[in-house]
Amino acid sequence: MTIRGDASRTDIDGAHGWMTAAQVADALGVKRATVYAYVSRGILHRRMALDGRTSLFDRQQVEDLRRGGRGAKTGELRTVLATAITRVAGRSLVVRGHDLVRLVESGSGFEAVADLIWQADNTDSWRAAFADESETMFAATPAMPVLDRLRIAVATAAAADPLRDDLSEAVVRRTAPRLVRAMVHSMPVVDGSSVAASGPPTSRPPVTVARSLWPRLTAQAPDGPRLRALDVALALLADHGLATSTFAVRVAASVRAGPYAAVGAGLGALDGPFHGAASGGVHRSLATVAAGGDATADLADRGPSTSSIPGFGHTVYRSEDPRFGALLAAVERAWSGDPRRVVLDDYRRAIGTRTESAPNVDLALGYLTWMAEMNPEAGEAIFAVSRCAGWLGHAMEEYRERPLRLRPRGHYVGPLPLDEPGGR
């Protein structure tokens, strides 16, 4: 499925409230010429109104720039980059002019969302990339961490691609499905599961990323609703603006690292507990609750902070993460008669005594991996495979910018030489 066209400008402008150059200048306390200088430097992004003459600016981006210039904490890096891919603001997530949650709820899957991000029609490329489902890219020990597998797979695929350093969008778009496949096929099939399709070729369901990934994560039978739940997770996680790993990808792309190396930079930024691996904590907590344990026991050492409670709170959304409800609904449909569904309610009630923060998408992702009897680290694999779509979209966008533009200036706070004033 390929998504074509853009959402109505009138709908977006009316709902979000775009600003004119004069309004931006007034909000930032600068001259209009400075506003357009921000545009030329990539600090602000503008679009044309329907009259073809008036420049419009994203109100949220302007507000971020205003706050970033005045309120940054010591040691905190804040920057604003223009992007035409994703807007993360308020209670919505917009990708290429489409509300992502509504798009997914209407039936779009991961491949369609990825092609939307890449502005491509990769129908044939997806089909060709996943034609052979029997292959695992390389032998590895079962205990090898998920991200290590993915990094090896990306490096191996790069070594075999004679066009690995070609940064043209046409080549990167064709490369993208194969790179996703390499990540999926880095994981071996789970014991008791199978990727083999039964029946004659003409009656077999089309191979999708979700269908290929499922038996590499769990031995549970992959019926339609369960595959759809995984597909919904992949589609909803495909991009989320300039998250940490995406910014790492753009930094790599700004020095003209190829797409494989740029994705490798994104994987490096995921290697920690606060980004792509957050759903693992939810999974383990649900298992604790199901076994009759205390879901808050492992939170005792967190002190008064609730920002790192698995599945709750978000650095952007002030209310509930819009992706949470969509993924939760897909999981509830997939396991509609499963008595384990009450465990999530028990977990939410227990955590409610520790935080007023709203649920985020990691809560629904951890719920999915637990209900599907996957490994707790499966959410990290789902996140990385999915976010590869966004990473490649942002890499292509950065390739159009001036090289080496993402070079922060350091403020030295170390000791000075003895011969300088203040030195000791």
N, C-alpha and C positions, 0 to 999 in steps of 0.2 A: 504494500500500500504506500503510495506516495502522496504526500500532502502538498497541494499546490495553492499558490496565491497567498495573499496576506490578509490579515484582518482589516476591517474597515478603519480608516484613519479617524473618521468621525467618532466611532465607538470608543476607540482607545483614547483620543484626545478628551472626549467628554467625560470618560470614567476616571481618568488619571489626573487631568488638569495640567496641561503643558503650559509653559511660560514663554512670553515673548522676550526678545533681547533686552528691551527696556526694563521689564520686570526682573530679569536676572541681574542686570547691572545694579538695580536698586537693592535687591536682596543681598548681593555680595559687597555692596558699597564700592563699586568700581565703575569706570566709564564703559560705554558700549564697545569702544575699540578694544578694551581689555577682554571683554567677553569673547569677541571674535578671535583675539589672540589665543585665548584658552582653547577655542575650537581648532585652530591651526596646530596647536601643540598636542592635541589629542586629550586634553584635560576635560573638555566638555564635548558632548555629541549633540548635533542639531539635526532636525528634519524640517522639511518644507511643509507649510500648511497647504490646504487644498487650493488656495489662491495662487500657489506657485511662487509667491514673493516673500511671504512672512516666514522668518526662522522661528522654530519652536524648540524649546529645551525641556528635557525631562525634569519635572519638579523635584523628584527624589534625588536625582544626580546633583542638582543644584544645592539641595539641602545637605547632601553628604559633603560636597565641596565646602560649603559654608561652615559646617561643624568641624570638618577635618582641618580647616585652616586655623580654627580658634581653640578647639578642645582636645587636641591630641595629647595623650599622656606621655610622660617622659619614657623614652625607650620604645614607644609604639610607632609603627610605620603606618601612615594612612596615605593612600593615593587613590586617584580616580582615573580610570581609563575608559575611553569611549568604546563601546561595543554594540554591535547590531544583533547580537545573538540572544542574550537573555537579560530580562529585567526582573530583579528580585526586590520587591518593595511591598510594604503594607501587608495585605493578606493574599497577594497574588504572585504567580510565577508565570511570566510571559516569555515564550520562545519564538523568535522570528514573527512577532505579531499575533501569536496564538496563545490563549490561556492553556498552559500545559495540562493542568488537571482536567479541564473540560475536554481537551483533546483526547486524553487517555480514557476518560470515562465514556467517550463516544465510540471507543473501540480501537483507537490507534495503538500500535505496539511499538516495541523498541526500534525495529528497523525503520519504521516510518518516521519516528522522532529523530533518529540519527540522520536520516536523509534530509530531514527538514533543517537540522543544524548545519549540515554540510552543503545545503542547497544542491542536492544531487538526486538523481534517480538511479539507485544502485540495485534495482530489482534483480537483474541478471548477475551482478557481481555477488550479491548475497547468496543467490542460488548456487553459483559456482563455488564459492568459498566453503559452503557447508555441504557440498555434495557427498563427500566421503566422511562418514561419521565413525569409522572404525579406528581412526588413527589417533594416537597420543604423540605429541611432538617429541618428547624425550623421556628417557627413564629417570626416575627420581625416587628417593626414599619416601615412604608414606608420611614420615614426620616432617618433611620439608615444609616450612611456612608458606602460606598462600602467596605472599608478595614475592618471596624468593622465586617461586615457580613462574610467576608472571614476568618478573624481570628477565629471567633466563629465556623465557619464550619470546619476549620482544627482541632481545639481543640476537637470538638464533634466527628469527624471521628477518631481521635487518641484514644479517650476514649473507642470507640467501637471496636478497633482493638487489639486483643490479641498479635499480632506480632509487635506492635508499636515500640518496642525497638530492634528489630532484624535488624542489620545493614548489613546482608549479601546481596550481590548484587541481587541474585535471588529473595529474598523476596522484596527488595526495588523496583525492576523492576515490580513485580506483583502488588505492592501497588500503584505505580505511577498513573495508569489510574483512580483508585478509588479516589485518592486524588484530581485529577483534577475534577472529577465528583462532589465531595463534594463542591468544590469551585463554580462550575457552578450552582449547585442546591441550593446554599445558597441564590440565588436571585429569588424572586417570579416572576411569569409570569406577564407581563405588561397587564393592562386592555385593552381589545379589541384584544388581541393576544391569541394564543393557541398553546400548544405543541402537541395537539392530531393530529396524522397522519390519513388522510382519505384513504378509499379504503381498499381492503383486504390486510392482512399481506404480502402476496407474492409480491404485487405490490408497497408496500411502499418503499420510498427511505431509504437507511441505515442511522441510526442516527449517526451523527458526533458531535464533540464538537461544531463546528460552528452552526449546525442546532439546537442543544440543547440550546445554549447560545442566539441565535437570539431573540426568543420571550420573553426572560427575560430582553431584552434591549430596544425593540421597538415593536410597534404594526403594523409597515409597513409589507406588504406581503413579505415573504421570497422567492423570485424567485431564480432560479439558479445562475445568475450573482451576485446577492446581497449576497447570502450565500458564494459564491466563494470569494467575496471581503473581507468578515469577515474572512474566512479561510486563505486567503493570509496574512491578518494582524496578525493572530495568529501564522502562520508559520514563518513570518519574525521577529517577536518579541521574539521567543522562547529562544534565548540566544544571548548574546552580550559580551562575554568575562567576565572579572572581573569588571563588573559594581558594583556600591556601594552595591546594594541589594545582588548580587551574592557573593561579598566578605563577607558580613555579614553571608550568609549561610555557606560559607566555614569556617569562624571562629567558628560558632556553631558546624559544623561537626567535626572540629579539636578537640573539647572537647568531641566528641562522642555523641552529641545530636542526637536523632533519626530523621528520615526523616520528620515527622510532625513538630517537634520543629524547625528543620532547615528551613523548609518553613515558619514557623512562624517568624523566624528571618528575612527572606527576606521581608515578609509583613511589618514588623516593619520599615525596611529601606525605604520602599516605602511611608511611611506616611509623605509626605512633598511635596512641589510644584515643586521640581527640578528634579524629577526622573520619576516615573510612571504616575504622574498626569499632565504632561506638555501639553498633547493634550487637556485638558479641557480649557486652555486659548485660544487655537486655535478655538475651538468650539464656545466659547463665542464671540470671535472677529469676526468670520464669521457671527454670528447672528447680531452683531452690524452693520456690513457692509450691510447685507441684509436689515436691517431696515433703511438704509440711514445715519447711524452714522459714526463717524470718528474712523477708526481702530487704529489710533495712540494715541487717547485721553488718554487711560489708561496706556500709556508708558511714560507719561511726568515725572513721579516720578522716573524713572529708571536712570536718569542722562545720562552720556555719554556711559555707558556700554550697549552693545547690546547682551551680552551673555545669557540673560534670556528672550529675545523676543520670545514669543511662536512660535515654529515651525522652528526656524532658529539657525544655528550655532551648533557646536558639539565639544566636548573636544578631540576627537580622529581624526575624518575625517577633513582634511584640505580643501577638496572640498565637493561636494554634497554627502550626506549620500546615499549609494547605495540602501538602502531599500526604499527610498522616491519614486523614479521613478516607481518601481515595484508595490507598493501599490497604488500610484496615478493612474496608468494605469488600475488597477483592479476596482477602484472606478469609473473612467470615463466610463469604459465599462458597469458597473452595472447601472449607471444613464445616459446613453448615450444621451437621448433626453430631459433631465431635464434642464429647463432654468436657474436653480439656479447655474449651473456650472460656470457662469461668476463671481460669488461672490468670488471664490478663486482667480481668476485673479485680481480682484479689490483689494483684501487683499494683494496679493503679490506686486502689484504696490505701494500700500500705505506704506508697510513695507520697500520697496526698498529705500525710502527716509531716513530711519533710520539705515540701516545696509547693508553691502556688504556680509554678511554671507550667505552661501548656505542653502537651505531648508533641514530639517532633517525629519526623519520618523514621528515625532509628528505632523508635518503639515498635512501629508497624513492621519494619524489616526484621527486627529480632523476633517478633511474634511469628512472622512467616517462617524463618529458619527453624524455630523451635517446633511449630506445628508440623512442618515437613520432615522433622527428625533429621535435620542436617547437623553438621558439625557447628559449634558456636562461631568458628571463623568463616563460615560460609557467607555470612553477610558482607564480610570484607571482600570476598571474591566477586559477589554480585555487584557491589559498589564499584570496584575497580573496572570490571568489564563494562559496566554501564557508563561510567564517567569517561571512559576512553573516547566515547562519541563527542562529548563536550570538549575534551582536551584537543582532539584533532580539529574541531571547529575553531577553537581559539588560536591554535597554532597557525591555521590558514589565515585567520584574520590578522594575526601579528606579522606574518610574512609580508603583508601589504604596507606595514609601517616602516618608518626609518629604522635601520639597524642600530643596535646598541642604545636605544632610547631609555631602556629601563635600568638606569644606573644610579641608585640612590647615593647621596653624599653622606659620608660618615661624620659624626661629631665626636672628635677624639676626647676622651675623658681620662686617659692614662697619665702617668708621670711625665714631666717635661725634662729635657736636658738641663744640666746644671747651669749652662751658660745662657739660658733663656730666662726672662723675667718669670718668677713664680716657680722655677725649677728647684729641685732639691736632690 
